[in-house]
Amino acid sequence: MKDPKPKMSFHVETTRVDSHSSKSQCKSAEIVLDTDMAGNPNAFNPAELLLAALSACIIKGVERVTPILHFQLKGIQVIVDGIRQDVPPKMEFIRYQIIVDTEESDNRLHLLHENIKKYGTVFNTITPGTDLAGEIRRK
C-alpha cells in the first residue's frame, strides 16, 4: 500500500566562518550561529537556537490550527527559558509562556494549547528527553 502523503524532509548546511561564528543555510535563508567557545553576543548559540526552534514550532502550530478551529487572534508572543545541566550536558528543563491577544474563551484557549502540544514537530521531539512545561494565557 502506497503512503498517501509523502514524508516531509529538511535540509540545512552549516559552515564554520571563523572561531567566533558559523552560518547555516536553508532554502534562501541564512542564520549566523554562535560557535565561539567564549560566546558571541551577535548570534544564537545552539541552546538558544533550540529554544527559538521551539518558539517557531509553537507559532507555526498556531498558524496551522487557528483556521481549523476558527480561532480568532490579534497576535501571539512566545517566551521560552531553558536551564542546562552540565553532566551529562543537556537541557534539564524548558519552560514556555504562550501569550495570545484574543477575545476567545478560556476553554478555546485551552483547546488551542492542546493542539499546539499534540501536533508540534519540534515540541514532540523535545518532550521525551526534557522536562518541558508551559502555559497559555491571554494578553
C-alpha positions as CSV (number, residue, x, y, z in Angstrom):
1,M,0.0,0.0,0.0
2,K,1.4,3.4,-1.0
3,D,1.8,6.0,1.7
4,P,-0.9,8.6,0.9
5,K,1.2,11.5,2.0
6,P,4.9,11.7,1.4
7,K,7.0,12.4,4.5
8,M,8.5,15.9,4.9
9,S,12.2,16.2,4.7
10,F,14.5,19.0,5.7
11,H,18.0,20.0,4.7
12,V,20.4,22.5,6.4
13,E,24.0,23.2,5.6
14,T,26.3,24.8,8.2
15,T,29.8,26.2,7.5
16,R,32.3,27.5,10.0
17,V,33.1,31.1,9.2
18,D,35.8,31.6,11.9
19,S,36.5,30.8,15.5
20,H,33.5,33.1,16.5
21,S,30.7,32.0,14.2
22,S,29.2,29.7,11.7
23,K,26.4,30.1,9.1
24,S,23.5,27.8,8.5
25,Q,21.7,27.9,5.2
26,C,18.3,26.5,4.3
27,K,16.4,27.3,1.1
28,S,17.2,31.0,0.5
29,A,17.6,31.8,4.3
30,E,20.7,32.2,6.3
31,I,21.3,32.4,10.1
32,V,24.5,33.3,11.9
33,L,25.4,30.9,14.8
34,D,27.4,31.4,17.9
35,T,30.0,28.7,17.8
36,D,32.6,30.6,19.8
37,M,33.8,28.9,23.0
38,A,33.8,32.3,24.7
39,G,30.3,33.2,23.3
40,N,29.2,35.5,20.6
41,P,26.6,38.1,21.6
42,N,25.6,38.7,17.9
43,A,24.4,35.2,17.2
44,F,22.2,32.4,18.6
45,N,24.2,29.6,20.4
46,P,23.0,26.0,19.9
47,A,20.8,26.0,23.1
48,E,19.2,29.4,22.2
49,L,18.6,28.1,18.7
50,L,16.8,25.1,20.2
51,L,14.6,27.4,22.2
52,A,14.0,29.6,19.1
53,A,13.0,26.4,17.2
54,L,10.5,25.5,19.9
55,S,9.1,29.1,19.8
56,A,8.8,28.9,16.0
57,C,7.2,25.5,16.2
58,I,4.6,26.8,18.7
59,I,3.7,29.8,16.5
60,K,3.6,27.7,13.4
61,G,1.3,25.3,15.2
62,V,-1.0,28.3,16.0
63,E,-1.0,29.2,12.3
64,R,-1.9,25.6,11.4
65,V,-4.8,25.1,13.8
66,T,-6.4,28.6,14.0
67,P,-8.2,28.2,10.6
68,I,-9.4,24.7,11.5
69,L,-10.7,25.8,15.0
70,H,-11.9,29.2,13.6
71,F,-9.9,30.7,16.4
72,Q,-9.6,34.5,16.3
73,L,-6.5,36.3,17.5
74,K,-4.8,39.6,17.0
75,G,-1.3,38.5,17.9
76,I,0.9,36.0,19.8
77,Q,4.1,36.1,21.7
78,V,6.1,33.1,22.9
79,I,8.7,33.3,25.8
80,V,10.9,30.3,26.4
81,D,13.5,29.8,29.1
82,G,15.8,26.8,29.5
83,I,18.2,25.5,32.1
84,R,21.3,23.5,31.0
85,Q,22.7,20.8,33.2
86,D,26.5,20.1,32.9
87,V,26.7,16.3,33.4
88,P,25.6,15.0,31.0
89,P,25.3,18.2,29.1
90,K,21.6,18.7,28.1
91,M,18.7,20.9,28.6
92,E,17.5,20.0,32.1
93,F,14.2,21.8,31.7
94,I,12.4,24.2,29.4
95,R,9.5,26.5,30.4
96,Y,7.4,28.4,28.0
97,Q,4.6,31.0,28.0
98,I,2.3,31.5,25.1
99,I,0.6,34.9,25.3
100,V,-2.3,35.3,22.9
101,D,-4.1,38.5,22.2
102,T,-7.6,37.2,21.8
103,E,-11.2,37.5,22.9
104,E,-11.8,33.7,22.7
105,S,-13.0,31.9,25.9
106,D,-10.7,30.2,28.3
107,N,-11.9,26.8,27.0
108,R,-11.0,27.7,23.5
109,L,-7.6,29.0,24.6
110,H,-7.0,25.6,26.4
111,L,-8.1,23.8,23.1
112,L,-5.5,25.8,21.2
113,H,-2.8,24.9,23.7
114,E,-3.7,21.2,23.5
115,N,-3.5,21.3,19.7
116,I,-0.1,23.0,19.8
117,K,1.2,20.3,22.1
118,K,-0.3,17.5,20.0
119,Y,0.8,18.5,16.6
120,G,4.2,20.3,17.0
121,T,7.1,18.5,15.4
122,V,9.8,20.2,17.5
123,F,7.6,20.2,20.6
124,N,7.2,16.4,20.3
125,T,10.9,15.9,19.6
126,I,11.9,17.8,22.7
127,T,9.3,16.4,25.1
128,P,10.6,12.8,25.6
129,G,14.1,14.0,26.7
130,T,13.4,17.2,28.5
131,D,11.2,18.4,31.3
132,L,9.1,20.6,29.1
133,A,6.1,22.5,30.5
134,G,4.3,25.8,30.0
135,E,1.2,27.8,29.9
136,I,-1.0,29.6,27.5
137,R,-2.7,32.8,28.6
138,R,-4.4,35.8,27.3
139,K,-2.6,39.2,26.7
